[in-house]
Structures are given as structure tokens and as C-alpha cells.
Amino acid sequence: MAEAEIEEIGAEFARRWWKSLMENAVALVEDAALLAGHQSPGRAQSLLVLAIAELAKARWLYEASEWEWTAPLGLYGQAPRPAREFRVPEGLRTARRPHSEKLQVAEQFASGLGGFWDPSRRAEYFQLPDLATFEATAKQRNLDKQAGFYVDRAGDVVASPLNVPADGVADAIQHAAKVIQMHLIEDHTRQQDCADLSLIDSAEHLHWAVMPYSDPELFTDFMKRMSKNGDAQD
């Protein structure tokens, strides 16, 4: 396969692109939850895989552009400067990047987060699986996506998306949402020490959109407190 043409883009355009990818990832989680609630776990499962693939693309772009997004903020002891153009990451320069490769990137990002969320699993945060494990998991995720969309046949066995069991789908929705939320937190944390708050480019609306799925108990509790007198109560 011929190497994709190198392209440079501006930081502002990249930011719009990144937000669009993250908005789509959140929307796919929302749609997956809706389908799961209407007895369609197979379709929900497939949409979650697509959401994670969008997250992988967002992370490719983020890693390439975060330094230029940060440059005008004057962080890390650096003097503020205008953002410059940068190269589009190789993974986003090809129209048909292998789906399994995107999923592998997302699995690597998600790996160990269980140890971040749960102190009893803290070792997972520091002891990541080997590359073969990520590759195998990504292949399984791709099979999960196909199983939720297509009827398949192996010998005298016919598999249908309508027969995918609901077991585990609710947990998968929360896991996907929490991984997306962690990337949003990463972006928020990068900017939080900026002295000029007007320069912060927030994605807070996405935090609120995904929170009912990533942290449903916290979200429900907050909304109850907000509804008492139209404001949060201690």
C-alpha cells in the first residue's frame, strides 16, 4: 500500500475535528444505551465498538496536536506563543485504516483504568498487558461489532444479531462511557492551570452528556440536589 500523502493542518481546525470525533463517540454511547433499553443488545454492542473506534481516532489526533493547543496557554514554564500547524497523524491520513488497529489503540488507552477507578485493582494501572493481548482484544471487539449487525452462518449454525444476549451490555456501556470520560478529563486537566481562563477551550458539554452513562449514581445524586431549590445543596 502506498504511503498516504503528508498533510499539515492548523490547531484550530484540529480542535474542531477532535471535538466532532468526541461528540460522535458520546452520541454512539447514548444510542447504544437507547437500543439496549429497547431489547436490542446486539445493535447496542456494535455501536459501542464504533464509539471506541472514534475515541481511538480522537486520541491519534490529540497526541499529535495537544502541544500546539497548549502553546498559547503559557503552561509548563513556556512563554505563550501562537499555535502552529502540524502534521496529520498517519492513522488519520488513510481513508480506510484497519478497524482492528483503531480498536487496539483504544484498548491500550483503556488498559489499566480499572486500577485507576478501583484502589483494590491499583496494580493494573502500572502493569499493562503485552501487545499480543491488545491485538487479541481488538480482534474480539471487531467480531462483537459484526455480530451485532450481520447474520452469519458456520456449518448448520446461523447466528443472528437478534439473538445476541443482553448479559454484560450494561457493563459495556458504562465501561465505554468511562473510558471516553477519562479522555475528556485528560483534556480538561491539560488546560486547568492556565492563568487566563478565557483561553481555555472547554469540552464540558461532553462531560455532562456522557456522565449519565459513565457515573449514573453520581449524576442521579447531583440532579436530585439540583432539583430541590433549583441549586445544588450541601
C-alpha positions in Angstrom: 0.0 0.0 0.0 1.4 3.4 -1.0 2.2 5.8 1.9 -0.5 8.4 2.5 0.3 11.9 1.5 1.7 14.0 4.3 -0.7 16.9 5.3 -0.5 19.7 7.7 -3.5 21.3 9.4 -4.0 24.2 11.8 -4.6 23.8 15.5 -8.0 25.5 15.4 -9.2 23.1 12.7 -7.8 20.1 14.6 -9.6 21.2 17.7 -12.9 21.2 15.8 -12.1 17.9 14.3 -11.3 16.4 17.7 -14.5 17.7 19.3 -16.5 16.2 16.4 -14.9 12.8 17.0 -15.6 13.0 20.7 -19.2 14.2 20.2 -19.8 11.3 17.9 -18.3 8.8 20.4 -20.6 10.2 23.1 -23.6 10.1 20.8 -22.9 6.5 19.9 -22.9 5.6 23.6 -26.2 7.4 24.0 -27.6 5.5 21.1 -26.3 2.2 22.4 -28.0 2.8 25.7 -31.2 3.6 23.9 -31.1 0.4 21.9 -30.2 -1.7 25.0 -33.2 -0.3 26.7 -35.4 -1.5 23.8 -34.2 -5.1 23.8 -31.6 -4.7 21.1 -28.4 -5.6 22.8 -26.7 -6.8 19.6 -27.0 -3.5 17.9 -26.0 -1.7 21.2 -22.9 -3.8 21.4 -21.9 -2.9 17.8 -22.4 0.8 18.4 -20.2 0.7 21.5 -17.4 -0.8 19.3 -17.9 2.1 16.9 -17.8 4.6 19.7 -14.4 3.2 20.9 -13.1 3.3 17.3 -14.0 7.0 17.2 -12.2 7.5 20.5 -9.1 5.9 19.0 -9.1 8.4 16.1 -9.6 11.2 18.6 -6.6 10.1 20.6 -4.4 9.9 17.5 -5.4 13.5 16.7 -5.0 14.6 20.4 -1.5 13.2 20.7 -0.4 15.0 17.6 -2.0 18.3 18.4 -2.0 18.8 22.2 1.3 20.6 22.3 0.1 23.2 19.7 -3.2 23.6 21.5 -1.3 24.2 24.8 1.2 26.6 23.3 -1.0 29.8 23.6 -1.8 29.0 27.2 1.8 29.5 28.5 1.9 26.3 30.6 4.8 24.1 31.7 7.1 27.1 32.1 6.8 28.0 28.4 6.1 31.5 27.2 2.8 31.8 25.3 3.1 31.6 21.6 0.6 31.3 18.7 -0.3 27.7 17.7 1.5 26.4 14.6 0.4 23.9 12.0 1.3 20.2 12.5 1.2 17.0 10.5 -2.0 14.9 10.5 -1.1 11.7 12.2 -0.5 8.8 9.9 -3.5 6.9 11.3 -5.8 9.6 10.1 -4.2 10.2 6.7 -5.7 7.0 5.2 -9.4 6.7 4.4 -9.7 3.1 5.3 -7.5 2.5 8.3 -7.9 -1.2 9.5 -10.7 -1.2 12.1 -8.8 -3.6 14.4 -5.9 -1.1 14.6 -8.2 1.7 15.8 -9.6 -0.7 18.4 -6.1 -1.7 19.5 -5.3 2.0 20.2 -8.4 2.4 22.2 -7.8 -0.8 24.2 -4.3 0.4 25.1 -5.7 3.7 26.4 -8.4 1.9 28.4 -6.0 -0.7 29.8 -5.2 -0.1 33.5 -8.1 2.3 34.0 -9.8 -0.2 36.2 -6.9 0.2 38.6 -7.4 4.0 38.5 -11.0 3.7 39.3 -10.8 0.9 41.9 -8.0 1.0 44.5 -8.2 -2.7 45.0 -7.0 -3.1 41.4 -4.3 -0.5 41.5 -1.6 -2.8 40.2 -3.4 -2.9 36.8 -2.6 0.7 36.4 1.1 0.0 36.3 1.3 -3.5 34.9 -0.1 -3.3 31.3 -0.7 -6.4 29.2 1.6 -7.2 26.3 0.9 -6.1 22.7 -0.5 -9.6 21.8 -3.2 -9.1 24.4 -4.3 -5.8 22.9 -4.3 -7.3 19.5 -6.4 -10.2 20.6 -8.9 -8.0 22.4 -9.2 -5.7 19.4 -10.0 -8.6 17.1 -12.7 -9.8 19.5 -14.2 -6.3 19.7 -14.4 -6.3 15.9 -16.2 -9.7 16.0 -18.6 -8.2 18.5 -19.3 -5.4 16.2 -20.1 -7.7 13.3 -22.2 -10.0 15.5 -24.5 -7.1 16.3 -25.0 -6.1 12.6 -24.9 -9.2 10.4 -26.4 -12.7 10.2 -23.6 -15.2 9.9 -23.5 -18.9 9.2 -21.0 -21.6 10.2 -22.0 -25.1 9.1 -25.5 -25.7 10.3 -25.4 -22.9 12.9 -26.9 -19.5 12.0 -26.0 -16.5 14.2 -28.3 -13.5 14.2 -27.9 -10.0 15.8 -31.4 -10.5 17.2 -30.1 -13.4 19.3 -27.2 -11.6 21.0 -27.7 -12.0 24.8 -28.1 -8.9 26.9 -25.7 -10.2 29.5 -22.9 -7.7 30.0 -24.1 -5.0 27.7 -25.0 -2.6 30.5 -21.5 -3.0 31.9 -20.0 -2.5 28.4 -22.0 0.8 28.0 -20.6 2.1 31.4 -17.1 1.0 30.5 -17.1 2.7 27.1 -18.5 5.9 28.7 -15.9 5.9 31.5 -13.1 5.5 29.0 -14.4 8.4 26.9 -14.9 10.4 30.1 -11.2 9.8 31.1 -10.0 11.3 27.8 -12.2 14.3 28.4 -10.7 14.6 31.8 -7.3 14.4 30.3 -8.1 17.3 28.1 -9.5 19.4 31.0 -6.5 18.6 33.2 -4.1 19.8 30.5 -5.7 23.3 30.5 -6.6 23.7 34.1 -3.5 25.7 35.2 -4.0 28.4 32.5 -3.9 31.8 34.2 -6.2 33.4 31.6 -9.4 31.4 31.8 -10.7 33.0 28.6 -8.1 30.9 26.7 -9.4 27.6 27.9 -11.3 25.7 25.2 -13.7 23.6 27.3 -15.5 20.4 26.2 -17.6 20.5 29.4 -20.8 19.8 27.5 -19.5 16.4 26.6 -18.6 15.6 30.2 -22.3 16.3 31.1 -23.6 14.3 28.1 -21.6 11.1 28.9 -21.9 11.3 32.7 -25.3 9.6 33.0 -23.7 6.5 31.4 -20.2 6.7 32.9 -21.2 7.6 36.5 -25.0 7.1 36.7 -25.2 7.2 40.5 -23.2 10.4 40.8 -25.3 12.0 38.1 -28.6 11.0 39.7 -27.4 12.3 43.0 -26.4 15.6 41.6 -29.6 16.1 39.7 -31.6 15.4 42.8 -29.7 18.0 44.7 -30.1 20.5 41.9 -33.9 19.9 41.7 -34.5 20.7 45.4 -34.5 24.5 45.1 -33.0 25.0 41.6 -29.5 24.9 43.0 -27.1 22.4 44.5 -27.5 21.7 48.2 -24.7 20.7 50.6 
